[in-house]
Amino acid sequence: MIAILILISPLIIALIANIYGSMYGIRFATNLLMWIALAESLNTISGYTGRLHFGHVMFFGVGAYVAGLLSLHLGIPWYVSVLFAPLTASIVALVIGYPTLRLHGAYFAIATWAFSEMLKQLSLNIEFLGKGYGIPLRIIVSDREVLYSMAMIAMVAVGINLIIERSRIGRALSAIRDNELVASSIGINTSQYKIFAYVMSSIPASLAGAVYVFWLQYIYGGDLFAGIKTDTMFMMLLLGGMGNYIGPLIGAVLFSGIYELLWSYIGEQLYLVLLGIFIMFIVVFMPYGISGLLGVKSVSIRYLLLSLSPRELRERIHVSQ
């Protein structure tokens, strides 16, 4: 019963915003639902496999560009062009995933960050992609259409993690996260499972990007591939907890509320200072996030941060041998 309520919670948020909210409330709810989808999608690869994916925003940007350009140049209805986003992002995930998922720790994190930055620079330097000034869409999509679209995408993201967590796939991914060499030695096809998680993580992120660009009515690579978006996803996972389907949702809701209050009342500069202190507090005192405090099985952020160390990787290999 709890799982069903959590699964449909994005739709409940959308319904409440639509019935009782002002235009500000609808836009805040839309933004919140987008972040739920993004945090859950990052959790699919980072929380369940232990791979810190610093380039996750690339799927968001790819989805936005594919949907926006298809609709703009081919006249495809926006809701049809959105469906091409996960297909393209899945191909990108396969192409990038095969070489990079063989890497561990900081090597994987830096490699995926580099791919994301490469796509960003291409979008800022190629005329067809808007170069440095972007591309206006002028395709009318109502705020309520965007609201419910984001709610559906958030439900897909939560549903993917819920299915993974309650299936054999989730157990295999947890084994890979805890010790990939041991998982391989007991017959788990680690490459296949990692690629699966990577592709599945790309789907909600690309869909969110596709709907976002029609909401924004503008295609601009500097925004769509902005590294701060990946940073925000990670902060939500830190707050809510990783390695379960509940934590990212909790983190997205609380972080979005905290962000709105701090940004509105104390300004940008002090906001960044308090945000840094807030992150340090979580890492030191709540390494399992709020979901961990609630008794939900979570992954310690300290454990994942240690995995970035080459020394830790060598120690794991030595223990496995």
The 8 nearest C-alpha neighbors of each residue, nearest first, counted from 0:
[[1, 3, 2, 4, 5, 6, 7, 8],
 [2, 0, 4, 3, 5, 6, 7, 245],
 [1, 3, 5, 0, 4, 6, 161, 7],
 [4, 2, 6, 0, 5, 1, 7, 8],
 [5, 3, 1, 7, 6, 2, 8, 0],
 [4, 6, 8, 2, 3, 7, 1, 245],
 [5, 7, 3, 4, 8, 154, 157, 2],
 [6, 8, 4, 10, 9, 5, 3, 154],
 [7, 9, 11, 5, 10, 6, 4, 12],
 [10, 8, 150, 12, 11, 7, 154, 153],
 [9, 11, 13, 150, 7, 8, 12, 14],
 [12, 10, 8, 14, 9, 13, 15, 7],
 [13, 11, 9, 15, 10, 14, 16, 8],
 [14, 12, 10, 16, 11, 15, 17, 147],
 [13, 15, 11, 17, 16, 12, 18, 10],
 [16, 14, 18, 12, 17, 13, 19, 11],
 [17, 15, 20, 13, 25, 14, 19, 18],
 [16, 18, 14, 15, 20, 19, 13, 25],
 [19, 17, 15, 16, 20, 14, 13, 21],
 [20, 18, 16, 15, 17, 21, 24, 14],
 [21, 19, 16, 24, 17, 25, 18, 22],
 [20, 22, 24, 23, 25, 19, 16, 17],
 [21, 23, 25, 24, 26, 20, 142, 27],
 [22, 24, 26, 21, 25, 27, 20, 28],
 [25, 23, 20, 21, 27, 22, 26, 16],
 [26, 24, 22, 28, 16, 23, 27, 20],
 [25, 27, 29, 23, 28, 24, 30, 22],
 [26, 28, 24, 30, 29, 25, 23, 31],
 [29, 27, 31, 25, 26, 30, 24, 32],
 [30, 28, 146, 26, 32, 31, 27, 25],
 [29, 31, 33, 27, 28, 32, 26, 34],
 [32, 30, 28, 34, 33, 29, 27, 35],
 [33, 31, 35, 29, 34, 30, 149, 150],
 [32, 34, 30, 36, 31, 35, 149, 207],
 [33, 35, 37, 31, 36, 32, 38, 251],
 [34, 36, 32, 38, 251, 33, 248, 37],
 [35, 37, 153, 33, 39, 34, 156, 38],
 [36, 38, 34, 40, 204, 39, 35, 41],
 [39, 37, 232, 41, 35, 247, 40, 36],
 [38, 40, 42, 36, 247, 37, 41, 156],
 [41, 39, 200, 37, 43, 42, 38, 156],
 [42, 40, 38, 43, 39, 44, 45, 200],
 [41, 43, 46, 39, 45, 40, 44, 38],
 [44, 42, 40, 41, 200, 47, 46, 45],
 [43, 45, 42, 196, 48, 197, 41, 47],
 [46, 44, 50, 49, 42, 51, 48, 47],
 [47, 45, 242, 42, 241, 49, 48, 43],
 [46, 48, 242, 43, 172, 45, 173, 49],
 [49, 47, 176, 172, 50, 45, 44, 46],
 [48, 50, 45, 176, 46, 47, 51, 303],
 [51, 49, 45, 48, 52, 44, 104, 107],
 [52, 50, 45, 108, 53, 49, 104, 303],
 [51, 53, 108, 54, 55, 50, 45, 111],
 [54, 52, 112, 108, 55, 111, 51, 229],
 [55, 53, 112, 111, 115, 52, 56, 57],
 [54, 56, 57, 52, 53, 229, 58, 41],
 [55, 57, 59, 58, 54, 229, 224, 60],
 [56, 58, 115, 60, 55, 59, 54, 224],
 [59, 57, 205, 61, 56, 60, 201, 204],
 [60, 58, 208, 205, 204, 56, 62, 57],
 [59, 61, 223, 63, 57, 224, 58, 62],
 [62, 60, 58, 64, 63, 59, 57, 65],
 [61, 63, 205, 84, 209, 208, 65, 59],
 [62, 64, 209, 208, 60, 61, 66, 212],
 [65, 63, 67, 61, 62, 66, 68, 60],
 [64, 66, 62, 68, 63, 67, 84, 69],
 [67, 65, 80, 81, 69, 209, 63, 64],
 [66, 68, 64, 70, 69, 65, 63, 71],
 [67, 69, 71, 70, 65, 66, 64, 72],
 [70, 68, 66, 73, 71, 72, 67, 65],
 [69, 71, 75, 74, 67, 68, 73, 77],
 [72, 70, 68, 69, 74, 73, 67, 136],
 [71, 73, 69, 74, 70, 68, 75, 67],
 [74, 72, 69, 75, 70, 71, 68, 76],
 [73, 75, 70, 71, 72, 76, 69, 77],
 [74, 76, 70, 73, 80, 77, 69, 79],
 [77, 75, 79, 78, 70, 80, 74, 81],
 [76, 78, 80, 79, 70, 81, 75, 66],
 [77, 79, 81, 76, 80, 82, 75, 210],
 [80, 78, 81, 76, 77, 82, 75, 83],
 [79, 81, 66, 77, 82, 83, 78, 70],
 [82, 80, 66, 78, 79, 83, 209, 84],
 [83, 81, 80, 84, 79, 85, 78, 86],
 [82, 84, 86, 81, 80, 85, 87, 66],
 [83, 85, 62, 87, 82, 86, 81, 205],
 [86, 84, 202, 88, 87, 205, 83, 89],
 [87, 85, 89, 83, 84, 88, 90, 82],
 [88, 86, 90, 84, 89, 85, 91, 83],
 [87, 89, 85, 91, 90, 86, 58, 201],
 [90, 88, 92, 198, 86, 91, 87, 85],
 [89, 91, 93, 87, 92, 88, 94, 86],
 [90, 92, 88, 94, 89, 93, 95, 87],
 [93, 91, 89, 95, 96, 90, 198, 94],
 [92, 94, 96, 90, 91, 95, 97, 89],
 [95, 93, 91, 92, 96, 97, 90, 98],
 [96, 94, 92, 93, 97, 91, 98, 99],
 [97, 95, 93, 99, 100, 92, 98, 94],
 [96, 98, 95, 99, 100, 94, 93, 194],
 [99, 97, 96, 100, 101, 95, 102, 94],
 [98, 100, 96, 101, 102, 97, 107, 95],
 [101, 99, 102, 96, 98, 97, 107, 193],
 [100, 102, 99, 98, 103, 97, 190, 107],
 [103, 101, 107, 100, 99, 106, 104, 98],
 [104, 102, 107, 106, 105, 101, 100, 50],
 [103, 105, 307, 306, 106, 107, 308, 108],
 [104, 106, 307, 108, 107, 109, 103, 308],
 [105, 107, 109, 104, 108, 103, 102, 110],
 [106, 108, 102, 110, 103, 105, 109, 104],
 [109, 107, 105, 53, 52, 106, 111, 110],
 [108, 110, 112, 106, 107, 111, 105, 113],
 [111, 109, 113, 107, 112, 108, 106, 114],
 [112, 110, 54, 114, 113, 108, 109, 53],
 [111, 113, 54, 53, 109, 115, 110, 114],
 [112, 114, 116, 110, 111, 115, 117, 109],
 [115, 113, 117, 111, 116, 112, 118, 110],
 [114, 116, 57, 54, 112, 118, 117, 113],
 [117, 115, 119, 113, 118, 114, 120, 112],
 [116, 118, 114, 120, 119, 115, 113, 121],
 [119, 117, 121, 115, 116, 120, 122, 114],
 [118, 120, 116, 122, 117, 224, 121, 220],
 [119, 121, 123, 117, 122, 118, 116, 124],
 [122, 120, 118, 124, 123, 119, 125, 117],
 [121, 123, 128, 119, 220, 120, 124, 125],
 [124, 122, 130, 131, 120, 121, 220, 125],
 [123, 125, 130, 121, 122, 120, 126, 131],
 [126, 124, 130, 128, 127, 122, 121, 123],
 [125, 127, 130, 129, 128, 124, 123, 122],
 [126, 128, 129, 125, 130, 122, 134, 124],
 [129, 127, 122, 126, 125, 130, 123, 133],
 [128, 130, 133, 134, 126, 127, 132, 131],
 [129, 131, 123, 124, 126, 125, 128, 132],
 [132, 130, 123, 133, 129, 124, 219, 221],
 [131, 133, 130, 129, 219, 134, 123, 220],
 [134, 132, 129, 219, 218, 131, 130, 135],
 [133, 135, 218, 129, 217, 136, 219, 132],
 [136, 134, 217, 137, 216, 218, 133, 219],
 [135, 137, 216, 138, 217, 134, 71, 218],
 [138, 136, 135, 216, 139, 217, 71, 213],
 [139, 137, 136, 140, 216, 213, 77, 71],
 [138, 140, 137, 141, 213, 216, 136, 214],
 [141, 139, 138, 144, 213, 142, 214, 145],
 [142, 140, 144, 143, 145, 139, 214, 146],
 [141, 143, 145, 144, 146, 140, 214, 26],
 [142, 144, 146, 145, 141, 147, 17, 25],
 [145, 143, 141, 146, 142, 147, 148, 140],
 [144, 146, 148, 142, 143, 147, 149, 214],
 [147, 145, 143, 29, 149, 144, 148, 142],
 [146, 148, 150, 149, 144, 145, 13, 143],
 [149, 147, 145, 151, 150, 146, 144, 152],
 [148, 150, 152, 146, 147, 151, 32, 33],
 [149, 151, 147, 9, 153, 10, 148, 152],
 [152, 150, 154, 148, 149, 153, 147, 155],
 [151, 153, 155, 149, 154, 150, 203, 156],
 [154, 152, 36, 156, 150, 155, 151, 35],
 [153, 155, 151, 157, 152, 156, 6, 158],
 [154, 156, 158, 152, 153, 157, 159, 151],
 [157, 155, 153, 159, 36, 154, 158, 203],
 [156, 158, 154, 160, 159, 155, 6, 161],
 [159, 157, 161, 155, 156, 160, 154, 162],
 [160, 158, 156, 162, 161, 157, 155, 163],
 [159, 161, 163, 157, 244, 162, 158, 164],
 [160, 162, 158, 164, 159, 163, 244, 157],
 [163, 161, 159, 165, 160, 164, 158, 166],
 [164, 162, 169, 160, 166, 161, 165, 168],
 [163, 165, 169, 161, 162, 166, 160, 243],
 [166, 164, 162, 163, 161, 169, 167, 168],
 [167, 165, 168, 163, 169, 164, 162, 170],
 [166, 168, 170, 169, 171, 165, 163, 164],
 [169, 167, 171, 166, 170, 163, 172, 192],
 [170, 168, 164, 163, 172, 167, 171, 166],
 [169, 171, 173, 167, 168, 172, 174, 166],
 [170, 172, 168, 174, 169, 173, 167, 175],
 [171, 173, 175, 169, 48, 174, 170, 47],
 [174, 172, 176, 170, 175, 171, 47, 169],
 [173, 175, 171, 177, 172, 176, 182, 178],
 [174, 176, 179, 172, 178, 173, 177, 182],
 [177, 175, 48, 49, 173, 174, 178, 172],
 [176, 178, 174, 175, 173, 179, 49, 48],
 [179, 177, 175, 181, 180, 176, 174, 182],
 [178, 180, 175, 182, 181, 183, 176, 177],
 [181, 179, 183, 182, 178, 184, 319, 316],
 [180, 182, 184, 183, 179, 178, 319, 185],
 [183, 181, 179, 180, 184, 185, 175, 174],
 [184, 182, 187, 180, 186, 181, 185, 179],
 [183, 185, 181, 182, 186, 180, 187, 179],
 [186, 184, 183, 182, 187, 181, 180, 188],
 [185, 187, 183, 184, 188, 182, 189, 181],
 [188, 186, 183, 189, 182, 185, 171, 184],
 [189, 187, 191, 190, 186, 183, 192, 182],
 [188, 190, 192, 191, 187, 193, 183, 175],
 [191, 189, 193, 192, 188, 194, 100, 101],
 [190, 192, 194, 189, 193, 188, 195, 196],
 [193, 191, 195, 189, 194, 190, 196, 188],
 [194, 192, 196, 190, 195, 191, 189, 197],
 [193, 195, 197, 191, 192, 196, 198, 190],
 [194, 196, 192, 198, 193, 197, 199, 191],
 [197, 195, 199, 193, 194, 198, 44, 200],
 [196, 198, 194, 200, 195, 199, 44, 193],
 [197, 199, 201, 89, 195, 200, 92, 196],
 [198, 200, 196, 201, 197, 202, 195, 43],
 [199, 201, 40, 197, 43, 198, 202, 196],
 [202, 200, 198, 204, 199, 58, 88, 205],
 [201, 203, 85, 205, 204, 199, 200, 206],
 [204, 202, 206, 205, 156, 201, 152, 40],
 [205, 203, 59, 207, 201, 37, 202, 206],
 [206, 204, 62, 59, 58, 208, 202, 207],
 [207, 205, 209, 203, 208, 204, 84, 62],
 [206, 208, 204, 210, 205, 209, 211, 33],
 [209, 207, 59, 63, 211, 205, 62, 206],
 [208, 210, 63, 62, 206, 66, 207, 81],
 [209, 211, 207, 213, 212, 208, 214, 206],
 [212, 210, 214, 208, 213, 209, 207, 215],
 [211, 213, 215, 214, 210, 63, 209, 216],
 [214, 212, 216, 210, 215, 211, 140, 209],
 [213, 215, 211, 212, 216, 210, 145, 140],
 [214, 216, 212, 217, 213, 211, 218, 210],
 [217, 215, 213, 136, 214, 212, 137, 135],
 [216, 218, 135, 215, 136, 134, 212, 219],
 [219, 217, 134, 133, 212, 135, 220, 64],
 [218, 220, 133, 221, 222, 223, 217, 134],
 [221, 219, 223, 122, 222, 224, 119, 123],
 [222, 220, 219, 225, 224, 223, 119, 123],
 [221, 223, 225, 220, 224, 219, 218, 60],
 [222, 224, 60, 220, 225, 221, 219, 59],
 [223, 225, 60, 119, 222, 220, 56, 221],
 [226, 224, 222, 227, 223, 221, 228, 56],
 [225, 227, 228, 229, 224, 230, 56, 54],
 [228, 226, 230, 225, 229, 231, 232, 224],
 [227, 229, 231, 226, 230, 225, 232, 56],
 [228, 230, 232, 231, 226, 227, 56, 55],
 [231, 229, 227, 233, 228, 232, 234, 226],
 [230, 232, 234, 228, 229, 233, 227, 235],
 [233, 231, 38, 229, 235, 230, 234, 228],
 [232, 234, 236, 230, 235, 231, 237, 229],
 [235, 233, 237, 231, 236, 232, 238, 230],
 [234, 236, 250, 238, 232, 251, 233, 237],
 [235, 237, 233, 240, 239, 247, 234, 238],
 [238, 236, 234, 235, 240, 239, 288, 233],
 [237, 239, 288, 250, 235, 236, 240, 234],
 [250, 238, 240, 246, 288, 289, 249, 236],
 [239, 241, 288, 246, 236, 290, 287, 237],
 [242, 240, 46, 298, 297, 236, 243, 246],
 [241, 243, 46, 47, 297, 298, 42, 240],
 [244, 242, 245, 241, 246, 297, 296, 164],
 [243, 245, 160, 161, 246, 157, 247, 39],
 [246, 244, 248, 243, 247, 249, 290, 5],
 [245, 247, 239, 240, 249, 290, 248, 244],
 [248, 246, 250, 236, 239, 39, 38, 249],
 [247, 249, 251, 250, 246, 35, 245, 252],
 [250, 248, 239, 246, 252, 247, 251, 253],
 [249, 239, 251, 235, 247, 238, 253, 248],
 [250, 252, 248, 235, 254, 35, 249, 253],
 [251, 253, 249, 255, 250, 254, 248, 256],
 [254, 252, 256, 250, 255, 251, 257, 249],
 [253, 255, 257, 251, 256, 252, 250, 258],
 [256, 254, 258, 252, 253, 257, 251, 259],
 [255, 257, 253, 259, 254, 258, 260, 252],
 [258, 256, 254, 260, 259, 255, 261, 253],
 [259, 257, 255, 261, 256, 260, 262, 254],
 [260, 258, 256, 262, 257, 261, 263, 255],
 [259, 261, 257, 263, 258, 262, 264, 256],
 [262, 260, 258, 264, 263, 265, 259, 270],
 [261, 263, 266, 259, 260, 264, 258, 265],
 [264, 262, 260, 261, 259, 265, 266, 258],
 [263, 265, 261, 262, 266, 260, 259, 270],
 [266, 264, 261, 262, 263, 269, 270, 267],
 [267, 265, 262, 268, 270, 264, 269, 263],
 [266, 268, 270, 269, 262, 271, 265, 261],
 [267, 269, 270, 271, 266, 272, 265, 273],
 [270, 268, 272, 271, 267, 266, 273, 265],
 [269, 271, 267, 273, 268, 272, 261, 274],
 [272, 270, 274, 269, 268, 273, 275, 267],
 [273, 271, 269, 275, 274, 270, 276, 268],
 [274, 272, 276, 270, 275, 271, 277, 269],
 [273, 275, 277, 271, 272, 276, 270, 278],
 [274, 276, 278, 272, 277, 273, 271, 279],
 [277, 275, 273, 279, 274, 278, 280, 272],
 [276, 278, 274, 280, 275, 279, 273, 281],
 [279, 277, 281, 275, 280, 276, 274, 282],
 [280, 278, 276, 282, 281, 277, 283, 275],
 [279, 281, 277, 283, 278, 282, 284, 276],
 [280, 282, 285, 278, 284, 279, 283, 286],
 [281, 283, 286, 279, 280, 285, 284, 278],
 [284, 282, 280, 281, 285, 279, 286, 301],
 [283, 285, 281, 280, 282, 286, 279, 287],
 [284, 286, 281, 288, 287, 282, 283, 289],
 [287, 285, 282, 299, 300, 288, 281, 284],
 [288, 286, 299, 291, 285, 240, 297, 298],
 [289, 287, 240, 239, 238, 285, 291, 290],
 [288, 290, 239, 292, 291, 240, 238, 293],
 [291, 289, 293, 246, 295, 240, 292, 288],
 [290, 292, 287, 295, 294, 289, 293, 288],
 [293, 291, 289, 290, 294, 288, 287, 295],
 [294, 292, 290, 291, 295, 289, 296, 288],
 [293, 295, 291, 292, 296, 290, 297, 289],
 [296, 294, 291, 290, 293, 297, 292, 243],
 [295, 297, 291, 294, 243, 298, 242, 290],
 [298, 296, 242, 241, 291, 287, 240, 295],
 [299, 297, 241, 242, 287, 300, 46, 240],
 [298, 300, 287, 286, 302, 301, 297, 303],
 [299, 301, 303, 286, 302, 304, 298, 287],
 [302, 300, 304, 299, 303, 305, 286, 282],
 [301, 303, 299, 305, 300, 304, 306, 298],
 [304, 302, 306, 300, 305, 301, 49, 299],
 [303, 305, 301, 306, 307, 302, 300, 308],
 [306, 304, 302, 307, 303, 308, 301, 311],
 [305, 307, 303, 104, 304, 308, 311, 302],
 [308, 306, 104, 105, 305, 304, 309, 303],
 [307, 309, 311, 310, 306, 305, 104, 312],
 [310, 308, 312, 311, 313, 307, 104, 306],
 [311, 309, 313, 308, 312, 314, 315, 306],
 [310, 312, 314, 308, 309, 313, 306, 315],
 [311, 313, 309, 315, 310, 314, 316, 308],
 [314, 312, 316, 310, 315, 311, 317, 309],
 [315, 313, 317, 311, 316, 312, 318, 310],
 [316, 314, 318, 312, 317, 313, 319, 311],
 [315, 317, 313, 319, 314, 318, 320, 312],
 [316, 318, 314, 320, 315, 319, 313, 312],
 [319, 317, 315, 320, 316, 314, 313, 181],
 [320, 318, 316, 317, 315, 181, 180, 178],
 [319, 317, 318, 316, 315, 180, 181, 314]]
